[in-house]
Amino acid sequence: MTFSVAVAGASGYAGGELLRILAGHPEFEVRTVTGHSSAGDPLIDHQPHLRSLSHLRLEPTTPEALDGHDLVFFALPHGASGALTARLGEVRLVVDCGADHRLRSDDDWAAFYGGEHHEAWSYGVPELLVRGADGVLEKQREALRGASRIAAPGCNASTVALSLVPGIAAGVIEPTDLVSVLAVGPSGAGKAAKTHLLGAELMGTANPYAVGGSHRHIPEIRQALRDAAAGAAAQDSPTISFTPVLVPMSRGILATSTARLAPGTTPDEVRAAWERAYADEPFVRLLPEGRFPRTADTLGANTCLLGLAVDEAAGRVVVVAALDNLAKGTAGAAIQSANLALGLPEGAGLSVNGVAP
């Protein structure tokens, strides 16, 4: 069966990555692409690397243009998709790559985004450990099977959550005093022209931003960590110091996260927690002991690679994660989740192979 697909926001970076992956998907056919200021233009004018989709022309982003498809992906700025998704009629599955449907808390939305808060949808990170109402751990993919509305993750948020959730779920790290510092490529900020993202401003330098707890992915990270925690830790919001740093690479995230070792926990028990969490996961892999990932090894792939160490002198666990923010961090996660929702093989259209050099 072929599923008809529309992509809203197709002229941007996230929209372009969705289209790149969708173009090779065996069950999805892209029939409609939409934009805002780009409406009316040939898609190829904005995504010149997508030669196989050169027949498509960008339409205005309206419910009328999107309705009637089996599957609609939204790749719009935060605050732009919620009003549109509410007006869709006959669409079997909607996947939002923006932030509008990620957060369950009205207060978190008001504090970090502002404006109208929309209903939270099933969170699109299949590999995350979550606790059910009975306290039993399962994978988030179970909530995605048969879903009709999915919120794809924030790229930074899913990188940090995948790094720390195994330790939180197993109780081998403490949920307070978590620290994450990320080197990130500027494509995560979107395609709109911004002075601080110009090549002349980025080349030869590293630029921290959203310092001091103001980054919008923080409540999303805490939500994922709470969902994996047990007992009292689940009631208290985990505390995390999160600092992203723009670096001169077009795409990619390298996240270094550290956490206090739980009292009495051994290094073997720490490693076992991450091994259990990801042993059977094709797209999230723990590297052998003593090895750590590079962003270059994940470019273009739907993979998150993790390296793990225990700093016994400091009493901390160190997790280094690498992924492509546009692939596994956004579009790949969205398509992987859509596969689950539609009963397709989870890895359909997705590759674990990156591009090198």
C-alpha positions as CSV (number, residue, x, y, z in Angstrom):
1,M,0.0,0.0,0.0
2,T,1.2,3.5,-0.9
3,F,0.5,6.3,1.6
4,S,0.0,9.8,0.2
5,V,2.1,12.4,2.0
6,A,2.1,16.2,2.4
7,V,5.0,18.2,3.9
8,A,4.2,21.6,5.4
9,G,7.3,23.9,5.6
10,A,9.0,22.1,2.8
11,S,11.4,24.9,1.9
12,G,13.2,24.8,5.2
13,Y,16.0,22.6,6.6
14,A,13.8,20.2,8.5
15,G,11.3,20.1,5.6
16,G,14.1,19.4,3.2
17,E,15.5,16.5,5.3
18,L,12.0,15.0,5.6
19,L,11.7,15.1,1.8
20,R,15.2,13.6,1.3
21,I,14.3,10.6,3.4
22,L,10.7,10.3,2.2
23,A,12.0,10.3,-1.4
24,G,13.6,6.9,-0.7
25,H,10.8,5.4,1.4
26,P,9.2,2.3,-0.2
27,E,5.6,3.1,1.1
28,F,5.4,6.9,1.1
29,E,4.6,9.1,-1.9
30,V,5.1,12.8,-1.5
31,R,2.2,14.5,-3.4
32,T,2.0,18.0,-1.8
33,V,4.6,20.4,-0.5
34,T,3.8,23.8,1.1
35,G,5.6,26.9,2.1
36,H,4.9,30.5,3.2
37,S,6.9,33.1,1.4
38,S,8.1,30.4,-1.0
39,A,4.5,29.4,-2.1
40,G,4.3,29.3,-5.9
41,D,7.9,28.5,-6.4
42,P,9.2,25.2,-7.8
43,L,10.5,23.0,-4.9
44,I,13.8,22.6,-6.6
45,D,14.5,26.3,-6.3
46,H,14.6,25.9,-2.5
47,Q,15.9,22.3,-2.3
48,P,18.2,21.9,-5.3
49,H,19.6,18.6,-3.9
50,L,16.2,16.9,-4.2
51,R,16.3,16.1,-7.9
52,S,13.7,13.3,-7.8
53,L,11.1,15.7,-6.4
54,S,11.7,18.5,-9.0
55,H,8.2,18.0,-10.4
56,L,6.7,19.5,-7.2
57,R,5.7,23.1,-6.7
58,L,5.2,24.7,-3.3
59,E,1.6,25.5,-2.4
60,P,0.4,27.9,0.4
61,T,0.3,26.2,3.8
62,T,-3.5,25.9,4.4
63,P,-5.7,23.1,5.8
64,E,-7.2,22.8,2.4
65,A,-3.9,22.0,0.8
66,L,-3.0,19.4,3.4
67,D,-6.4,17.7,4.0
68,G,-7.1,14.4,2.2
69,H,-3.6,13.0,2.5
70,D,-2.9,9.8,4.5
71,L,0.0,11.4,6.3
72,V,1.0,15.1,6.9
73,F,4.3,16.2,8.3
74,F,4.6,19.7,9.8
75,A,8.1,21.4,9.7
76,L,7.1,24.8,10.9
77,P,8.5,27.2,13.6
78,H,7.1,26.8,17.1
79,G,3.6,28.3,17.5
80,A,2.8,27.9,13.8
81,S,1.5,24.4,13.5
82,G,-1.0,24.1,16.4
83,A,-3.7,26.2,14.9
84,L,-3.4,24.4,11.6
85,T,-3.4,20.9,13.0
86,A,-6.6,21.7,14.8
87,R,-8.3,22.4,11.5
88,L,-7.3,19.3,9.6
89,G,-10.1,16.9,8.8
90,E,-9.5,13.6,6.9
91,V,-5.9,12.9,7.7
92,R,-5.0,9.5,9.1
93,L,-1.7,10.5,10.7
94,V,-0.2,13.9,11.5
95,V,3.4,14.3,12.7
96,D,4.5,17.7,14.0
97,C,8.3,18.4,13.9
98,G,7.7,21.7,15.7
99,A,7.3,22.2,19.5
100,D,3.5,22.8,19.6
101,H,2.5,19.3,20.7
102,R,5.5,18.2,22.8
103,L,4.8,19.5,26.3
104,R,2.1,18.3,28.6
105,S,2.5,21.2,31.1
106,D,0.7,24.5,30.5
107,D,3.1,26.2,32.8
108,D,6.2,24.9,31.0
109,W,4.8,26.1,27.7
110,A,4.0,29.5,29.1
111,A,7.4,29.9,30.7
112,F,9.5,28.8,27.7
113,Y,7.4,29.5,24.6
114,G,4.4,31.6,25.4
115,G,1.1,31.9,23.4
116,E,-1.6,29.2,23.2
117,H,-0.7,25.8,24.5
118,H,-1.9,22.9,22.4
119,E,-2.6,19.3,23.4
120,A,0.4,17.1,23.9
121,W,0.7,14.2,21.4
122,S,2.5,10.9,21.5
123,Y,6.2,11.7,21.8
124,G,8.2,10.5,18.8
125,V,11.3,8.9,20.3
126,P,10.7,5.2,20.1
127,E,13.8,4.1,22.0
128,L,13.1,6.1,25.2
129,L,12.3,4.1,28.4
130,V,9.1,5.2,30.1
131,R,7.1,3.9,33.1
132,G,3.5,3.0,32.8
133,A,0.9,3.7,35.4
134,D,1.9,0.4,37.1
135,G,5.5,1.5,37.3
136,V,6.7,-1.1,34.7
137,L,9.3,0.1,32.2
138,E,8.6,-0.1,28.5
139,K,9.7,1.7,25.4
140,Q,8.0,4.7,24.0
141,R,7.4,2.9,20.7
142,E,4.4,1.1,22.3
143,A,2.6,4.5,22.6
144,L,3.4,5.1,18.9
145,R,1.9,2.0,17.5
146,G,-1.4,2.9,15.9
147,A,-1.1,6.6,17.0
148,S,-2.8,9.2,14.8
149,R,-1.0,12.3,16.2
150,I,2.7,12.4,16.9
151,A,5.1,15.1,18.2
152,A,8.6,14.6,16.8
153,P,11.3,15.6,19.4
154,G,13.5,18.6,19.7
155,C,16.9,17.5,18.5
156,N,18.8,18.7,21.5
157,A,16.1,17.3,23.8
158,S,16.1,13.8,22.4
159,T,19.9,13.7,22.4
160,V,20.1,14.5,26.1
161,A,17.2,12.3,27.0
162,L,18.6,9.3,25.2
163,S,21.9,10.0,27.0
164,L,20.5,10.1,30.5
165,V,17.3,8.1,30.6
166,P,18.9,4.7,31.0
167,G,20.7,5.8,34.2
168,I,17.6,7.5,35.6
169,A,15.4,4.4,34.9
170,A,17.9,2.0,36.5
171,G,18.6,4.3,39.5
172,V,22.3,4.3,38.9
173,I,22.6,8.1,38.6
174,E,21.0,10.8,40.7
175,P,18.3,12.9,39.0
176,T,19.6,16.2,40.3
177,D,22.8,18.0,39.4
178,L,22.6,16.8,35.8
179,V,24.8,18.8,33.4
180,S,24.8,18.8,29.6
181,V,27.0,20.8,27.3
182,L,26.3,20.5,23.5
183,A,28.2,21.4,20.4
184,V,25.5,22.0,17.8
185,G,25.4,22.9,14.1
186,P,23.4,26.1,13.1
187,S,21.0,24.2,10.9
188,G,19.0,23.4,14.1
189,A,18.1,27.1,14.2
190,G,16.3,26.9,10.8
191,K,16.8,28.4,7.4
192,A,15.7,32.0,8.1
193,A,18.4,34.6,7.7
194,K,19.9,35.6,11.1
195,T,23.0,37.7,11.6
196,H,24.5,35.4,14.3
197,L,24.2,32.4,11.9
198,L,26.1,34.0,9.0
199,G,29.2,32.1,8.0
200,A,31.4,35.1,8.9
201,E,30.0,35.0,12.4
202,L,30.4,31.3,12.9
203,M,33.6,30.3,11.2
204,G,36.6,29.9,13.5
205,T,34.6,30.4,16.7
206,A,32.3,28.6,19.2
207,N,29.4,30.6,20.4
208,P,27.3,29.7,23.5
209,Y,23.7,30.7,23.6
210,A,20.6,30.3,25.8
211,V,22.9,30.1,28.8
212,G,21.5,29.9,32.3
213,G,18.5,27.7,31.9
214,S,16.6,29.6,29.2
215,H,16.8,27.1,26.3
216,R,13.3,25.9,25.2
217,H,14.3,22.2,25.1
218,I,14.8,22.1,28.9
219,P,11.2,21.3,29.9
220,E,11.1,18.6,27.2
221,I,14.2,17.0,28.6
222,R,12.8,17.1,32.2
223,Q,9.5,15.6,31.0
224,A,11.3,12.6,29.4
225,L,13.5,12.1,32.5
226,R,10.4,12.2,34.8
227,D,8.7,9.6,32.6
228,A,11.5,7.2,33.2
229,A,12.1,7.8,36.9
230,A,10.7,5.7,39.7
231,G,9.3,6.5,43.1
232,A,10.2,9.9,44.7
233,A,12.4,10.8,41.7
234,A,9.4,10.7,39.5
235,Q,7.6,13.3,41.6
236,D,10.5,15.8,41.7
237,S,11.4,17.5,38.5
238,P,15.0,16.5,37.6
239,T,17.4,19.4,37.6
240,I,19.6,19.9,34.6
241,S,22.1,22.6,33.6
242,F,21.9,22.7,29.8
243,T,24.3,24.8,27.7
244,P,24.3,24.6,23.9
245,V,27.3,26.0,21.9
246,L,27.1,26.8,18.2
247,V,30.1,25.5,16.3
248,P,31.0,25.8,12.6
249,M,29.6,22.5,11.2
250,S,26.4,22.7,9.2
251,R,24.7,19.8,11.0
252,G,25.3,17.6,14.0
253,I,25.1,17.5,17.8
254,L,27.8,16.3,20.2
255,A,26.3,16.2,23.7
256,T,28.5,15.6,26.8
257,S,26.2,14.9,29.8
258,T,27.3,14.1,33.3
259,A,25.5,12.9,36.4
260,R,26.3,12.1,40.0
261,L,26.8,8.4,40.5
262,A,24.2,6.9,42.8
263,P,25.7,5.8,46.2
264,G,27.0,2.2,46.1
265,T,26.8,1.9,42.3
266,T,29.7,0.2,40.5
267,P,31.0,1.0,37.0
268,D,29.8,-2.4,35.8
269,E,26.3,-1.7,37.0
270,V,26.4,1.7,35.2
271,R,27.4,0.2,31.9
272,A,24.9,-2.6,32.3
273,A,22.0,-0.1,32.5
274,W,22.9,1.5,29.1
275,E,23.5,-1.9,27.6
276,R,20.1,-3.2,28.6
277,A,18.4,-0.1,27.4
278,Y,19.8,-0.2,23.9
279,A,20.9,-3.8,23.3
280,D,18.3,-4.4,20.6
281,E,18.0,-0.9,19.2
282,P,19.2,-0.5,15.6
283,F,19.3,3.3,15.7
284,V,20.7,3.9,19.2
285,R,24.0,2.2,19.8
286,L,26.3,2.1,22.8
287,L,29.9,2.0,21.6
288,P,32.4,-0.4,23.2
289,E,34.1,0.6,26.4
290,G,36.7,3.3,25.9
291,R,35.2,4.5,22.6
292,F,33.3,7.7,22.0
293,P,31.4,9.0,18.9
294,R,32.0,11.7,16.5
295,T,29.3,13.8,14.8
296,A,30.9,12.9,11.4
297,D,29.9,9.2,11.9
298,T,26.2,10.0,12.1
299,L,25.8,12.5,9.2
300,G,22.8,11.6,7.1
301,A,22.0,8.5,9.2
302,N,19.1,7.8,11.6
303,T,21.6,6.9,14.3
304,C,22.5,8.1,17.8
305,L,25.8,6.8,19.0
306,L,26.8,6.9,22.6
307,G,30.0,6.6,24.6
308,L,30.0,6.0,28.3
309,A,32.6,6.4,31.1
310,V,32.6,6.5,34.9
311,D,34.8,9.2,36.4
312,E,35.3,7.5,39.8
313,A,37.4,10.3,41.2
314,A,34.6,12.8,40.6
315,G,31.9,10.4,41.3
316,R,30.2,11.1,38.0
317,V,28.9,9.2,35.0
318,V,29.9,10.8,31.6
319,V,27.8,10.1,28.5
320,V,28.9,11.5,25.1
321,A,26.2,11.3,22.4
322,A,26.4,12.2,18.7
323,L,23.6,12.4,16.1
324,D,22.6,14.4,13.0
325,N,20.2,17.0,14.3
326,L,18.3,17.0,11.0
327,A,18.2,13.2,10.6
328,K,17.8,11.2,13.8
329,G,17.2,14.5,15.7
330,T,14.2,15.5,13.6
331,A,13.2,14.0,10.3
332,G,14.4,10.5,10.9
333,A,12.7,10.3,14.3
334,A,9.5,11.6,12.7
335,I,9.5,9.0,9.9
336,Q,10.6,6.2,12.3
337,S,7.6,7.1,14.5
338,A,5.3,7.3,11.5
339,N,6.3,3.8,10.4
340,L,5.3,2.5,13.8
341,A,2.0,4.3,13.8
342,L,1.1,2.9,10.3
343,G,2.2,-0.7,11.1
344,L,5.2,-0.6,8.7
345,P,8.6,-1.9,9.5
346,E,10.1,0.6,11.9
347,G,13.2,1.1,9.8
348,A,11.5,1.5,6.5
349,G,13.2,4.2,4.4
350,L,15.8,4.8,7.1
351,S,19.6,4.1,7.1
352,V,22.1,3.5,9.8
353,N,24.9,4.4,7.3
354,G,26.3,7.9,7.4
355,V,28.1,9.9,4.8
356,A,31.9,10.2,4.9
357,P,34.3,11.9,4.7
